[in-house]
Amino acid sequence: MKHTYDKEVDILNIQLEEKPSWECTESGNFILDFDKEGDLIGIEVRQASKVFTGKTKKILEEGLVENKKSLLAKA
C-alpha cells in the first residue's frame, strides 16, 4: 500500500495495489478505483483536510511520512 498527500490541492491518494485502473466510481469527496476483476485498488480523497478530523487531520497537516514513523515508534 502506498499513499501520498498533496497539501496544495488537498488530495489524499491511497494505492492499495499496483494494478491498472479499469473503472472509477465517484461518491462525494471520494473516487474509488477498481481493477478489471472489480477489486478495489485505490482511493482518492478530495478536500481531505475537511473530510478527516482529529488525529487523522493532524497527520495530514504535519505530513504522512513523519507521522507514520512517530506512530510506529509509539506502538
N, C-alpha and C positions, 0 to 999 in steps of 0.2 A: 504494500500500500504506500502511495506517495501522496503528499499534499503540499499545496502552495497557497499563499495568501498574498494578494496584491492590494496593498493599502490605498493606492491611488484610485483604483476603480472599485474597491471594497468587495472583491470577489474571492471566495474560498473555493479551491478546486481539490477534490479528493479523488484520486485514481485508485480504485480497488484492484484492478487487474490490468495488465498491459496487453490489451486486445483491441483490435479496431472497433470503433463505434459503428453500430449498424442502424440504430434508431434512437431518437431522443424524445423525451416527454417533458414538457414544461408544466409546472404547477406552482403558481405564486412566485416565490423567490428561488425556487429550486428547478434545476434542469437535471434530469436523470438520463444517463447514457446506458444503453443496453447493447450487448453483443448479438451476433447472428442467432444464437441459441435462446436469446431472451433473458440472459443473466445480467444483473446489474453490474456494470464495470466502472462507473464513475458518477460523481455528484458535483454539480456546480451550485454554489450558494451565492446569489446576488444580494447586495446590501447585507453582507454577513455580520457586520458590527451591529446592525439593527435586529437581525434575526436571533443572534445569540446574546445571552445576558450573563451576568455574574462572572465566574471563573473562566468560562469559555470565552467571553468577550475580552477579558483581560489577556488571555493567551493570544488572541488575535492581535490585539493592540501592541503587545510587547514583542511579538514575533514567535512563530511556531517553533523554530529550532531551539532557541534559547530556553523556552519554557518546557519543551519536551525533555531536555537534559535535566532541568531543575526538577520536574515532576518525577523523573526516573530516580534521581538521587534521593528524593524524599520517600520513595516506596520501600 
